[in-house]
Amino acid sequence: MKWCRFQNQNEPSFGIIENDKIIPVVGSPFTNYERSNASIPLENTKLLVPVIPQTFYAAGINYMGHVLKMAAITGREGSPPPAADIGYRANNALIAHNETILIPNDATEKVQYEGELVIVIGKTAKNLTPSNLWEYILGYTIGNDVSERTWQASDRTLWRAKNTDTFKPMGPWIETDVNPDDMTTTVKVNDTIQDQFKTNNMIFGITDYLCNMTKYLTLYPGDVVWMGTDDVPIDIKDGDVVDIEITGIGTLSNPVRRSKE
């Protein structure tokens, strides 16, 4: 099932996508809901960020290919992190499919994409185990963890580097019926493939993260966990278009502009 959030006249609404149509619902995928009798063409409908999370989590370094390639570039030894590490991102940075990534005019040229699988939590979760955690996942969407690398090196909390307005595209929808083992992540810039990797080829997988996280904190319906990226991204600039495709989910596409102010 594909769940979307879209502009329904003047109000945001959840809907189910079927055969290029949106069926609006009363309620949400996180509560009881009822399908309406309406049917809206998906084409030309304004899709919104598929969920506004109560808490927005992001995995740390989580792909060995990324570790090794960054080590080669920097001349440092490449070694995996000792444990699954989680950070936080800010909702102000979220934008939807087809919305514009706006680079501040004082940013350097080192602004880069990161194509990521996003887990969407469906039920209140605490002390999850490997045998039950899948019951608590509603589904998956796509994230682009845009990062300003010069700021990332200097800002202790990454407040600008990761959380500048528009730096977190997410969408286009939530897919509930898909297996991460079957996924490939492909990143294109201006229709040219720049990165491609097996999505589930993680150092620490979904089980590691969710079981460890819920020992200490409660995950709530609508929370999201971004699972990191592989490869080494290129710089993006004014006029570019970044497409991130994950098998079985779809494509998240966003143009890039640099602010003149």
C-alpha positions as CSV (number, residue, x, y, z in Angstrom):
1,M,0.0,0.0,0.0
2,K,1.2,3.5,-0.8
3,W,0.3,6.2,1.7
4,C,0.7,9.8,0.7
5,R,0.0,13.2,2.3
6,F,-1.3,15.8,-0.2
7,Q,-2.9,19.2,-0.5
8,N,-6.6,18.5,-0.6
9,Q,-8.1,21.9,-1.5
10,N,-6.9,24.1,1.4
11,E,-6.1,21.3,3.9
12,P,-3.4,18.6,4.1
13,S,-4.9,15.1,3.9
14,F,-3.7,11.5,3.9
15,G,-4.6,9.3,1.0
16,I,-3.9,5.9,-0.5
17,I,-2.4,5.8,-4.0
18,E,-4.0,3.2,-6.3
19,N,-3.5,3.1,-10.1
20,D,-2.3,6.7,-10.4
21,K,-5.2,7.9,-8.3
22,I,-5.3,9.2,-4.7
23,I,-8.2,7.9,-2.5
24,P,-8.5,10.5,0.3
25,V,-9.1,9.0,3.8
26,V,-10.7,10.3,7.0
27,G,-8.0,9.7,9.6
28,S,-4.4,8.6,9.1
29,P,-2.3,5.5,8.6
30,F,-1.4,5.9,12.3
31,T,-5.0,5.7,13.6
32,N,-8.3,4.3,12.4
33,Y,-9.2,5.5,9.0
34,E,-12.0,5.3,6.5
35,R,-11.6,5.5,2.7
36,S,-13.7,8.1,1.0
37,N,-15.6,7.6,-2.3
38,A,-13.5,10.3,-4.0
39,S,-10.7,9.6,-6.5
40,I,-8.2,12.3,-7.4
41,P,-5.6,12.1,-10.2
42,L,-2.1,11.8,-8.8
43,E,-0.7,13.7,-11.7
44,N,-0.5,17.4,-10.9
45,T,-1.6,16.9,-7.3
46,K,0.6,18.7,-4.8
47,L,2.3,16.0,-2.6
48,L,3.4,17.1,0.8
49,V,6.0,15.6,3.1
50,P,4.5,12.1,3.7
51,V,4.6,12.5,7.5
52,I,5.6,15.2,10.0
53,P,7.5,13.3,12.6
54,Q,7.2,13.9,16.3
55,T,11.0,13.1,16.5
56,F,13.3,13.0,13.5
57,Y,16.2,10.5,13.9
58,A,19.2,9.9,11.6
59,A,21.8,7.1,11.7
60,G,25.4,7.9,11.8
61,I,28.0,6.4,9.5
62,N,26.4,3.2,8.4
63,Y,27.9,1.9,5.1
64,M,31.3,0.4,4.8
65,G,31.7,1.6,1.2
66,H,31.3,5.2,2.4
67,V,33.9,4.6,5.2
68,L,36.5,3.2,2.9
69,K,36.0,5.8,0.1
70,M,36.2,8.7,2.6
71,A,39.3,7.2,4.1
72,A,40.9,7.1,0.7
73,I,40.1,10.7,0.1
74,T,41.2,12.0,3.4
75,G,44.2,9.7,3.8
76,R,42.9,8.3,7.1
77,E,42.4,4.8,8.2
78,G,39.0,3.5,7.3
79,S,37.3,1.6,10.2
80,P,33.6,1.1,11.0
81,P,32.0,2.7,14.0
82,P,32.0,0.5,17.1
83,A,28.2,0.7,17.5
84,A,25.0,2.0,15.9
85,D,25.0,5.7,16.5
86,I,21.9,7.9,16.3
87,G,21.5,11.6,15.9
88,Y,18.6,14.1,15.4
89,R,17.4,16.3,12.6
90,A,15.0,19.2,12.6
91,N,11.5,19.3,11.1
92,N,12.1,22.9,9.8
93,A,14.4,21.4,7.2
94,L,11.8,19.0,5.7
95,I,10.5,19.6,2.2
96,A,8.4,17.4,-0.1
97,H,9.0,15.8,-3.5
98,N,9.5,18.4,-6.3
99,E,10.1,21.2,-3.8
100,T,13.3,23.3,-4.1
101,I,16.5,22.7,-2.1
102,L,17.6,26.3,-1.4
103,I,21.4,26.8,-0.7
104,P,22.1,29.9,1.5
105,N,24.2,32.5,-0.4
106,D,27.0,32.3,2.2
107,A,27.3,28.5,2.0
108,T,30.5,27.2,0.3
109,E,30.5,25.0,-2.8
110,K,30.7,21.9,-0.6
111,V,26.9,21.1,-0.5
112,Q,26.1,17.5,-1.1
113,Y,23.2,15.1,-1.3
114,E,22.9,11.8,0.7
115,G,20.4,9.3,-0.6
116,E,18.8,7.4,2.4
117,L,16.2,4.8,3.2
118,V,13.7,6.2,5.8
119,I,11.9,4.0,8.3
120,V,8.5,5.2,9.3
121,I,7.3,4.0,12.7
122,G,3.7,2.9,12.8
123,K,3.0,2.1,16.5
124,T,4.3,3.2,19.9
125,A,7.5,1.1,20.3
126,K,9.6,0.3,23.4
127,N,12.0,-2.5,24.1
128,L,11.7,-4.0,20.6
129,T,13.1,-7.4,19.8
130,P,14.3,-8.9,16.5
131,S,11.2,-11.1,16.4
132,N,8.6,-8.3,16.9
133,L,10.2,-5.1,15.6
134,W,8.7,-5.4,12.0
135,E,5.2,-5.1,13.5
136,Y,6.1,-1.6,14.5
137,I,7.2,-0.3,11.1
138,L,4.5,1.2,9.0
139,G,6.7,1.4,5.9
140,Y,9.5,3.2,4.1
141,T,10.1,6.4,2.2
142,I,13.1,8.2,0.8
143,G,15.3,10.9,2.3
144,N,17.9,13.3,0.9
145,D,20.2,14.3,3.8
146,V,21.6,17.5,2.2
147,S,24.8,18.6,4.0
148,E,27.1,21.6,3.9
149,R,30.5,20.0,4.5
150,T,32.4,23.0,5.5
151,W,29.8,23.9,8.1
152,Q,29.7,20.2,9.1
153,A,33.4,20.4,10.0
154,S,33.0,23.5,12.2
155,D,29.5,23.3,13.7
156,R,29.6,21.1,16.8
157,T,25.8,20.3,16.7
158,L,25.5,20.3,12.9
159,W,22.7,22.9,13.3
160,R,23.4,24.6,10.0
161,A,25.2,21.8,8.1
162,K,22.3,19.4,8.4
163,N,19.3,21.4,9.5
164,T,19.2,24.5,7.3
165,D,15.7,25.1,5.9
166,T,15.0,22.8,2.8
167,F,18.0,20.5,3.5
168,K,15.9,17.5,4.2
169,P,13.7,16.4,1.2
170,M,11.5,13.4,2.1
171,G,9.0,11.5,0.0
172,P,7.3,11.1,-2.3
173,W,5.1,8.7,-0.3
174,I,5.3,5.8,2.2
175,E,5.4,2.3,0.8
176,T,4.2,-0.4,3.3
177,D,4.7,-3.6,1.2
178,V,8.4,-3.8,0.4
179,N,11.5,-5.7,1.5
180,P,14.7,-3.8,2.2
181,D,16.7,-6.8,1.1
182,D,15.3,-6.3,-2.4
183,M,16.2,-2.6,-2.7
184,T,18.8,-0.7,-4.6
185,T,19.4,3.0,-4.1
186,T,20.3,5.1,-7.2
187,V,21.2,8.7,-7.1
188,K,21.1,10.8,-10.2
189,V,22.2,14.5,-10.7
190,N,20.8,16.0,-13.9
191,D,19.8,12.5,-15.1
192,T,23.3,11.1,-14.7
193,I,23.8,8.3,-12.2
194,Q,26.3,9.3,-9.6
195,D,25.8,6.7,-6.9
196,Q,24.2,3.2,-6.8
197,F,24.3,0.7,-3.9
198,K,22.4,-2.1,-2.3
199,T,20.1,-0.3,0.2
200,N,20.3,-2.9,2.9
201,N,24.1,-3.3,2.8
202,M,24.4,-1.5,6.1
203,I,27.0,-1.8,8.8
204,F,24.2,-1.8,11.4
205,G,20.8,-2.8,10.1
206,I,17.3,-1.9,10.9
207,T,17.2,-4.5,13.7
208,D,20.3,-3.2,15.3
209,Y,19.1,0.4,15.3
210,L,15.5,-0.1,16.5
211,C,16.2,-2.7,19.2
212,N,19.1,-0.6,20.6
213,M,17.2,2.7,20.4
214,T,14.1,1.4,22.1
215,K,16.1,0.2,25.1
216,Y,16.4,3.8,26.1
217,L,13.7,5.8,24.3
218,T,10.2,5.3,23.0
219,L,9.4,5.6,19.3
220,Y,6.0,7.0,18.5
221,P,3.7,6.7,15.4
222,G,5.1,8.9,12.7
223,D,8.6,9.1,14.0
224,V,11.2,8.5,11.2
225,V,14.7,7.0,11.2
226,W,17.0,7.9,8.3
227,M,19.4,5.0,7.8
228,G,22.5,6.6,6.2
229,T,24.1,6.6,2.8
230,D,26.8,4.7,0.9
231,D,29.4,6.0,-1.6
232,V,30.8,9.6,-1.7
233,P,28.5,12.2,-3.1
234,I,29.4,15.0,-5.4
235,D,28.8,18.7,-4.9
236,I,25.4,20.1,-6.0
237,K,24.9,23.6,-7.3
238,D,22.3,26.1,-8.6
239,G,20.3,24.6,-11.4
240,D,20.9,21.0,-10.6
241,V,18.1,18.4,-10.1
242,V,18.7,15.5,-7.7
243,D,16.7,12.3,-8.1
244,I,16.9,9.5,-5.5
245,E,15.3,6.2,-6.5
246,I,14.9,3.3,-4.2
247,T,13.6,0.0,-5.6
248,G,10.0,-0.7,-4.7
249,I,9.4,2.8,-3.3
250,G,9.8,5.3,-6.1
251,T,11.8,8.5,-6.8
252,L,12.3,11.6,-4.7
253,S,13.1,14.5,-7.0
254,N,14.2,18.0,-6.0
255,P,15.7,21.0,-7.9
256,V,18.5,23.0,-6.4
257,R,18.8,26.8,-6.2
258,R,21.3,29.1,-4.5
259,S,19.8,32.0,-2.7
260,K,20.7,35.5,-3.9
261,E,19.9,37.1,-0.5
